[in-house]
Amino acid sequence: MSYQNYVIAAYAVFAIVLGWDYLATRLQIRRQLRIAQRRAARDTTRPATGELKR
């Protein structure tokens, strides 16, 4: 009895999950950086006033 197919499948699943974890993390980092850059751009164009206008 050989467990070769089971071992190959287990390694394949491990590699796929590891790759997905890496890819999902990279995508999340890129999305958060893009959001931070947009926020910084908005804050620089917005006039900074210390008081509320009446």
ABEGO torsion letter per residue (X at the ends): XBAAAAAAAAAAAAAAAAAAAAAAAAAAAAAAAAAAAAAAAAAAABBBBABBBX
